[in-house]
């Protein structure tokens, strides 16, 4: 039984979402030793209620995690993350949408 949801004026089918995410990630290497694998929230855009200063500190922590990562060289060659809006951390760098 499929459960449908409504988000931002678009009806979403979870099964279709899984297929879409699989297609997006299919091209990316697994990076099994990546230091970010279990910490996705550390690398995200600003959280609800988070000040710019708090975000800056969190992103500094994310950059430090990246720079110690055994997968850094592989990550440096990856394309920018799809769907990011303003700020992301990848390969030890803070990326902004203006970049």
C-alpha positions as a Markdown table, in Angstrom:
| # | Residue | x | y | z |
|---|---|---|---|---|
| 1 | Unk | 0.0 | 0.0 | 0.0 |
| 2 | Unk | 1.5 | 3.3 | -1.1 |
| 3 | Unk | 1.1 | 6.3 | 1.2 |
| 4 | Unk | 1.0 | 9.6 | -0.5 |
| 5 | Unk | 2.0 | 12.9 | 1.0 |
| 6 | Unk | 1.5 | 16.5 | 0.1 |
| 7 | Unk | 4.4 | 19.0 | 0.3 |
| 8 | Unk | 4.7 | 22.5 | -1.1 |
| 9 | Unk | 1.8 | 22.1 | -3.5 |
| 10 | Unk | 3.3 | 18.8 | -5.0 |
| 11 | Unk | 1.9 | 15.4 | -4.3 |
| 12 | Unk | 4.7 | 13.0 | -3.4 |
| 13 | Unk | 4.7 | 9.2 | -3.8 |
| 14 | Unk | 7.3 | 7.7 | -1.4 |
| 15 | Unk | 8.1 | 4.9 | -3.8 |
| 16 | Unk | 8.8 | 7.4 | -6.6 |
| 17 | Unk | 11.0 | 9.5 | -4.2 |
| 18 | Unk | 13.1 | 6.4 | -3.4 |
| 19 | Unk | 13.5 | 5.7 | -7.1 |
| 20 | Unk | 14.5 | 9.4 | -7.7 |
| 21 | Unk | 17.0 | 9.4 | -4.9 |
| 22 | Unk | 18.5 | 6.1 | -6.1 |
| 23 | Unk | 18.9 | 7.5 | -9.6 |
| 24 | Unk | 20.6 | 10.6 | -8.2 |
| 25 | Unk | 23.0 | 8.7 | -5.9 |
| 26 | Unk | 23.7 | 5.9 | -8.5 |
| 27 | Unk | 26.5 | 8.0 | -10.0 |
| 28 | Unk | 28.2 | 8.7 | -6.7 |
| 29 | Unk | 30.7 | 6.4 | -5.1 |
| 30 | Unk | 29.7 | 4.8 | -1.8 |
| 31 | Unk | 32.6 | 6.3 | 0.2 |
| 32 | Unk | 32.3 | 3.7 | 3.0 |
| 33 | Unk | 35.0 | 5.3 | 5.1 |
| 34 | Unk | 33.7 | 8.9 | 4.8 |
| 35 | Unk | 33.7 | 10.7 | 8.1 |
| 36 | Unk | 30.4 | 12.5 | 7.2 |
| 37 | Unk | 28.3 | 9.3 | 6.7 |
| 38 | Unk | 26.8 | 9.3 | 10.2 |
| 39 | Unk | 26.7 | 13.1 | 10.6 |
| 40 | Unk | 24.5 | 14.6 | 7.8 |
| 41 | Unk | 23.1 | 17.4 | 10.0 |
| 42 | Unk | 26.6 | 18.8 | 10.6 |
| 43 | Unk | 27.0 | 19.7 | 6.9 |
| 44 | Unk | 23.5 | 21.1 | 6.2 |
| 45 | Unk | 22.1 | 24.5 | 5.7 |
| 46 | Unk | 21.1 | 26.6 | 8.7 |
| 47 | Unk | 18.7 | 24.8 | 11.0 |
| 48 | Unk | 15.5 | 26.3 | 12.3 |
| 49 | Unk | 16.3 | 28.6 | 15.2 |
| 50 | Unk | 20.0 | 28.5 | 14.6 |
| 51 | Unk | 21.8 | 31.8 | 14.5 |
| 52 | Unk | 24.4 | 32.7 | 11.8 |
| 53 | Unk | 27.1 | 32.4 | 14.5 |
| 54 | Unk | 25.9 | 29.0 | 15.5 |
| 55 | Unk | 25.8 | 27.9 | 11.9 |
| 56 | Unk | 29.3 | 29.2 | 11.3 |
| 57 | Unk | 30.7 | 27.2 | 14.3 |
| 58 | Unk | 28.9 | 24.1 | 13.1 |
| 59 | Unk | 30.2 | 24.5 | 9.6 |
| 60 | Unk | 33.8 | 25.0 | 11.0 |
| 61 | Unk | 33.3 | 21.7 | 12.8 |
| 62 | Unk | 32.1 | 20.1 | 9.5 |
| 63 | Unk | 35.2 | 21.4 | 7.6 |
| 64 | Unk | 37.5 | 20.0 | 10.3 |
| 65 | Unk | 35.7 | 16.6 | 10.0 |
| 66 | Unk | 36.2 | 16.7 | 6.2 |
| 67 | Unk | 39.9 | 17.6 | 6.4 |
| 68 | Unk | 40.6 | 14.5 | 8.5 |
| 69 | Unk | 38.5 | 12.2 | 6.3 |
| 70 | Unk | 40.2 | 9.2 | 4.6 |
| 71 | Unk | 37.9 | 9.8 | 1.6 |
| 72 | Unk | 38.8 | 13.5 | 1.1 |
| 73 | Unk | 40.7 | 13.0 | -2.2 |
| 74 | Unk | 37.7 | 11.1 | -3.7 |
| 75 | Unk | 35.2 | 13.7 | -2.4 |
| 76 | Unk | 37.2 | 16.6 | -3.9 |
| 77 | Unk | 36.4 | 15.2 | -7.4 |
| 78 | Unk | 32.7 | 14.8 | -6.8 |
| 79 | Unk | 30.1 | 17.2 | -8.4 |
| 80 | Unk | 28.4 | 19.7 | -6.2 |
| 81 | Unk | 25.4 | 18.3 | -4.2 |
| 82 | Unk | 22.1 | 18.4 | -6.1 |
| 83 | Unk | 19.3 | 20.4 | -4.6 |
| 84 | Unk | 21.4 | 22.5 | -2.2 |
| 85 | Unk | 20.1 | 26.0 | -1.8 |
| 86 | Unk | 22.6 | 28.3 | 0.0 |
| 87 | Unk | 25.3 | 26.6 | 2.0 |
| 88 | Unk | 26.9 | 23.2 | 2.0 |
| 89 | Unk | 30.2 | 21.7 | 3.2 |
| 90 | Unk | 32.0 | 19.3 | 0.7 |
| 91 | Unk | 35.6 | 18.2 | 0.6 |
| 92 | Unk | 36.6 | 20.4 | 3.4 |
| 93 | Unk | 35.2 | 23.6 | 1.9 |
| 94 | Unk | 32.2 | 25.7 | 2.7 |
| 95 | Unk | 30.3 | 26.2 | -0.6 |
| 96 | Unk | 27.8 | 29.0 | -1.1 |
| 97 | Unk | 25.1 | 29.3 | -3.8 |
| 98 | Unk | 26.9 | 32.4 | -5.1 |
| 99 | Unk | 29.9 | 30.3 | -6.0 |
